[in-house]
Amino acid sequence: MQQQLVKANLTFEYLKKILSKDVKFKTLIFLDSIGEEVRLDNLSKGVGFPQDTVQRVIIELSEGGFASSRKEGRFVYVSKGAHESPFSLEAAFA
């Protein structure tokens, strides 16, 4: 039993390390936690990845309906999309 717990804990730690480096995952979590529109540069700082990387992810998430963006002047604003993120509290308790 102890060995299984150790193995499960190591697997969980490994999974956390992988997910902490996943731009899409962190972006979805960040957009869900804020719940309102945010500028792309602030989103990039919040998830800890370069702005061009986050912008490519936003384009992919927008195609899937998980994010939306609009440009106003020289700024890009990003918000949650029409589809509910699979990582949201609502999805967890559905």
Phi, psi and omega in degrees: 000314180300320181295320178295321178295318179296316180296318179295319179295318178296320178296318179296316178297319178297317179296319178298320179296318179295312183293331180291342179259358182273115185295317181297314181300310182296324179293315178298315179298316181297314180296322178293320183289326180282313177075004179221176182291142181220146177289147183301320180294323177289323176298317179300316178295322182294323181268347175080029177233157179300151185299321180294326176293314180295323179296319177297321179294318179299321177299315179295316180294327178294321178297328178272356179084012182267350178210158173223153180219156176214151180252132177229108185066234179261006182253146175250130179250137184236142176215173177298149180271188181290326179279143178282134178295140177292352181258005182281162178296322180299318179291326181293328183254013180283000000 
